[in-house]
């Protein structure tokens, strides 16, 4: 395979990756917007930041400590008075987004209250915005590289 042919293949592959990541971010963002539009709201309380440990990572002889992600566990009551306790699906490795005992607004599906999330940028929009932005940047840089190769 010639060098030019390999370069074209690499550009097409990188372009496909960038578009796929961006599309995934857009789909995630659309699903989040639809969830917010139909969700009910209720006041809730953060009970704790649950540490979730991931597996050990080995790099040669060094052994890195386990990474810990903190996911807020919160409780809220529906309009009927039924109390629910939910662990947020989104967490953070570097910091705890919510302090224990703090009051938050909870978004939840009326027909499935266990599908609930804290109303905050970090829990609702950070993932979709990051992936869409990364996909757009990756696609743009790939197109710039392709143009320079011509």
HELIX and SHEET records of a PDB file:
HELIX    1   1 UNK A    3  UNK A   38  1                                  36    
HELIX    2   2 UNK A  121  UNK A  124  1                                   4    
HELIX    3   3 UNK A  126  UNK A  149  1                                  24    
SHEET    1   A 5 UNK A  83  UNK A  87  0                                        
SHEET    2   A 5 UNK A  68  UNK A  77 -1                                        
SHEET    3   A 5 UNK A  40  UNK A  53 -1                                        
SHEET    4   A 5 UNK A 103  UNK A 109 -1                                        
SHEET    5   A 5 UNK A 112  UNK A 118 -1                                        
SHEET    1   B 2 UNK A  57  UNK A  59  0                                        
SHEET    2   B 2 UNK A  62  UNK A  64 -1                                        
END                                                                             
